[in-house]
Amino acid sequence: MTPYAEMTKDELKMELKALQADYDKFQNLGLNLDMSRGKPCKEQLDLSMGLMDALNSGADLTCEDGTDCRNYGMLTGISEARSLIGDMMENNPEDIIIYGNSSLNVMYDTISRAMTHGILGHIPWGKLDKVKFLCPSPGYDRHFKITEYFGIEMIPVDMTPEGPDMDTVEKLVSEDDAIKGIWCVPKYSNPQGYSYSDNTVRRFARLEPAAPDFRIFWDNAYGIHHLYDDHQDYLIEILAECKRAGHPDLVYKFASTSKVTFPGSGIAAIATSQNNLEDIKLQLKNQTIGHDKVNQLRHVRFFGNIHGMVEHMRKHADIIRPKFEAVEEIFDKNLSGLGIGEWTKPKGGYFISFETLPGCAKNVVAQAKKAGVTMTGAGATWPYGKDPKDTNIRVAPTYPSLADLKVAAELFCICVKIVSIKQLLGE
């Protein structure tokens, strides 16, 4: 295909006229498709219905250590759940606290605790004149919403296929003691699907922050969310690497079963050093007597062990892999060679990241919405919702049916073309 930038104005206008006719046909279909969030589809949720049968009124709800899961106690979670999630997170069960259903809630609590009570005896962040956070961008909008809510200044850092620009990260954290943390989605990142290289992880573990209470917020949300059995990304385990580097307290690592079982009824966890864990427990014991142990137990009984969880994730991959491949195929067929867009081809996770021509992303999303396809708001993947070049769109293929997704992807390509031509024509 001829790149749009090499076409004459008359050729572009002819192309635009044909595209507008195609767009009108989609508008007349009365579509109402949602690609705005990375939600599991019904077929994925159905995979975990066995959770409802893992326990019943006749079940023994006693843990291996004799704890009755129906009663109070076990602040850090039942030992079986800590072992299962420890295997999922690649961490020692003793370094883990099991929480409720949401890792986002754990991250919020962790920021909130730092604001009100500080970290390991340091001045609470809320008493400081300025608190800053590094935000690899494009990144996860809900991370950015947490730090924005607490009035923390967010500093974008460019993402690369190997992870955040570590030259920038190292320079900033070593020079400014107001920088207290960095958000990370290290494996199959949201939205690009990138995984941090070995070198990036090692550089993170060897950071020398000016702030002694600086922490890496390592959200390994997609640690076991592979699309392929034979083509997977691997990640160096960050807690072990920090320990090797002599910085055992540098990282908080988060994970959950939100997209493994039921997003609304999973279990979440934090893994970190013993020093950090003791600090967290000082607050946690005033917040709760313990999280839902019955839910922890049913997850253990449902999976049995990490091997059961891995097999379960293969079933997830079988459902969503065709959706990712369909979107990539439609993008390739309709947009390759035109010079108006680039997109990632991840090996796992929940998203495809699309880059338009500068100044086009918001208009593409608006054009799609007008024809009945809701996307994540353009700019959402940047701090404060402000994408400086207005180029990034997060594509979430998992929730729609395959048939609906193909329709949405075709329409999206038409929208990209229309908006790009108008941009090139100066309209």
Secondary structure, DSSP 8 states (H G I E B T S, - for coil): ---GGGS-HHHHHHHHHHHHHHHHHHHTTT--EEESS----HHHHHTTTTHHHHS-TTS--B-TTS-BTTSS--TT--HHHHHHHHHHHTS-GGGEEE-SS-HHHHHHHHHHHHHHH-STTS--GGGSS--EEEEEES--HHHHHHHHHTT-EEEEEEEETTEE-HHHHHHHHHH-TTEEEEEE--SS-TTT-----HHHHHHHHT---SSTT-EEEEE-TTTT-BS-SSS------HHHHHHHTT-TTSEEEEEESTTTS-TTS--EEEE--HHHHHHHHHHHHHH-S---HHHHHHHHHHH-SHHHHHHHHHHHHHHHHHHHHHHHHHHHHHHTTSSSEEE---SBSS-EEEEESTT-HHHHHHHHHHTTEEE--TTTTSGGG--TTS-EEEE--SSS-HHHHHHHHHHHHHHHHHHHHHHHHT-
